[in-house]
Amino acid sequence: MSQEFYQQIFNKQQNLEAVPSNKEITKWALRVIHLLYPEQTAKLFATIDELKQEFALLEAELHHIMEATKACSDCDNKKRAASFFENLPALYQTLNTDIQAIFNGDPAARSEFEVIRTYPGFYAISLYRLAHRLYVDDVPLIPRILTEYAHSKTGIDIHPAAVIGEYFYIDHGTGIVIGESCNIGAHVKLYQGVTLGALSVDKSMAFTKRHPTVEDNVVIYSGATILGGETIIGRDSIVGGNVWLTKSLPPNSRIYHTPSHRILKQLTKRIFGSK
């Protein structure tokens, strides 16, 4: 290998020397979530002042992360870090509605504590909510790091730019994909394997509405695929498992996949000798 190649790699390392790792960034986000929901961690605080100090420390760390990642050369990162924590109470209230939706909607859930501590759907939603708040404040890179971390842990892929209403419920979750320009209303429930995607991945569509809109009180069952920026699932609708949709549904719709089944009776006879 040439000296020029070594120099290129070395120069890259020099430029990235101060950038926090993805692990450090996600650790910061998880500490925020653990403060909001001490059910997830054993760390408790003796006084309110200690709790306030921890929030102040996390705000300072967010400011440092923004500065170190060179998120924006001409932005007031201190102001953006402060904005995130000013909006944290509202974010917390929204997360509480998500917990209620999961607990009230899942017969297997025994307590809200169990939802907070064990449910991958809530884990992914909580990291998405933090990431989306940063995205709204025009913070680049960091939101995507957080949602991709949640993706790696849960199999739930939510783009931080997606807009999702209150009382959001993900059941099981593995394999769910929610695209960048999705708009999801309140009281929506998704099962595993649901894709809310784009009809085309052409780069020219980068700044267009490529992903579906799902209105309030919609249930989408496992394996359903809904594609396209002009596709709207009307409120109070149910989309059955394995349905493939590229067209809109009016409100109060019911749509189901109806596969044909063949019973291999003759094959059963040959193998098992049944009459």
N, C-alpha and C positions, 0 to 999 in steps of 0.2 A: 504493500500500500504506500501511496506517495505521501510526502511531507505535507502537501497541500490538503490532502484528505484529513490527516491528523489535525491540522490547523483549523479546519472547518468545524470538526467535532469539538475541539478545545474551546473555540470561540463561543459555540453554543452553550457549553457548560458555564463559561464565565458570565454570559448574559442571564442565565437561569439560576445563578448561585443563591440569590435571596428569595426565590419563589418557594412558598410553602408547598409541601407535598399534598397530594389529594387526601392522604390519610389525616394530615393535620387539619385540613379544611373540613373534612367530614367529622372529625373529632369535635371541632368547635360547634358544628350544627347539632350533634348529638348531645353535647353538654347543654345547649339551649333547651332542647326537648326534655332532657332529664330534669332541668329546673322547673319546667312547666308541669311535668308529670313525674314526680318523685317515685311513683309506683314502679318505674323502670330502673331505679338505682337505689342503692343503700345509703347514698350520701344525703344527710339531713343537716339543717342549719339550726343553731341554737337560738338565734335572734333574727328579727326582720332586718336589722342593720347588716348582718352577715349576708343575708340574701340579697340585699340591695348592692352590696359590694361585689358579689358574684356577677350580677347583671352588668354592673359598671365595667368589671374586668372583661366580660365577654364582648361588650361594645367596643372597648379599646382593642381587643384582639381582632374583631371584625375590621376595624379601621386599619390595623396593621396588615391584615391579609389583603385588603383592597389595595393598599399602597404597594405591598410586596409583589402582587401579581400584575402590577402595572395595568390595572383594570381600565384606567382612564387617565391620560396624562394631564388633562386640563379640568378634571372634575374635583369637586369638594368631597373627598371620600369620608372625611370626618362627619360632614353633614348627612351623607347617605347612610353611614353607620348609625347615626342618631335617629334618622328617619325609620330605619328598620325596627329599632327598639321602641320607638313611639307607637308604631303600628302593631307591636307584639300583643297587647291586650285584645285587640280585635281578632287577630289571628288565633289566639288562644280560644276565644269564644267560638269561632268557626270550627276549630278542632274538636271542641266539646260536642258540637252538633254531629260531627262525624262519628264520635264514640257512641252517642245516643242512637244513631241510625244503625250502627252495627249491632249494638246490644239488643235493640228492640226488634231488629229484623232477622236475627239468627237464633233459631231455637236451641242451638248448641251452646250459646254464650250464657254463662252462669253469673257473670258480674261484669261491671265496667272495668274493674281491676284486671280481670282476665283479658278483656279486649285490649287494654293499654299494654299489658305485659307480654301478650303472646301472639296477637293477630298480625300477620304480615301485611294485611290490607291497611291497617292503621299505621304501621311502620312506614309504608310507602307513602301514604297520604300525608303524614306529618312532615316528612322530608320534602315532599312536593310543595306543601303550603309554605314552608320556609323559603324554598327555592323560588317559588312564584313571587313572593313578596320582594325578594332581591331583584328578580327580573323586572318587576313593575318599576323599581327604582333605577332601572337601566344599568344594573351591575352585570357585566359580562362574565362568562366562563364559570364563575363560582356556582350559579344556579344549576348549570349542566353537570358539574362535578357531583353535586348533591343528589340529583335525580338519577344519575347513572350509578352512583353508589347504591341507592335504594334498589335499582334495577338488578344489580349484581347480587344483592342479598335476597330479594324476594321474587325475581322474575317478572315484576311489574314495572313497565316502562312508561312513565308519564313525562312528557316534555314540560319543562318549567313554564313555557309560554302559554300552555293550555289554560283556559278559564273554566273553573269548576265551582259550582255553587255549594251551598250548605247541605248538611245531612247526606254526604256522599258515602256510599257503602260499596266496598269491594269485598266479595265473598270468595274465599280461596285465593284467587288472584293470579296464580301462575300463568304467564303467557299473555297477560293483558297489555295492549299497546294503545296509548292515547297520544295522538299526534299534536304537533306544535300549534296548529290553528283550530283545534277543537274548542267548542263552546258547549259546556255541559251545565244544565240547570240544577235546581235544588231537588233533593229527595230522589236521586238517581241511584240505581243499584246495578252493578256489573258483576257477572260471574267470570270464572276462569276462561282464558283463551279468547276473550273478546278483543277484536281489533277495530279501532276507530282511526282509519288511515286515509291515505290519498289515492286517487285514481292514477296519478302519474307522479314520478319522482324526478321529472325534468327540472334541471337547475334553474331554468327561466321562471319557474313558479315559486321561487324561494320566498317572495314577499306577497303571496296571494293566499286567499282562503282555500286551503287544499283539503281540509279535514272536516268531518261532519259536525252538525249542531244537534245536540240531544236536549230536548226541552224537559220541563219539570215532570217528576213522578213517572219516569220511564224505567222499566226493567229490561235488561238485555241478558239473555241466558248464554250459557257456555258455548264457545266456538263460533259465535256470530261474528260476521265481518261486515262492517258498514264503511263505505268508501265515498269520498268526494266532498269538496267544499260546498257544493250546492245541495247536498243531501241533508234533509232535516227530519228528525224523528219527532213527531208531534207529541205534545204532552199527554200523559196518562196512557201511553202505548206499551205494549209488550212485544218484544222481539224474541222469538224462540231460538233454541239451540241450533247451531250450524246454519242459520240463515245467512244468505249472501245478498247484500243490499247496495245498490248504487243509485237508487231513486228515493225520493222523500216519501214519508208516511204521514197521513193526516192525523190529528189528535184522536185519541181513543181507539187506535188501531190494534189489531192482533194479527201477527204474522208468524207462521210456523213452517219449518222444513218437514216435508212428508216423504221420506225415503221409502222405496219398495223393499220388502223383506222376502227372502227365499229360504224356506226350510229344506235342508238337504236330507230329506227322509231316506232316500235310497242309499246315500253314503252311510248313514247311521246303521242301516240294516247290514250292509256289507261288513262294517267294522265290528259291530257289537252283536250281530246275529239276532236283532230284535224282529218281531213279527209285525 
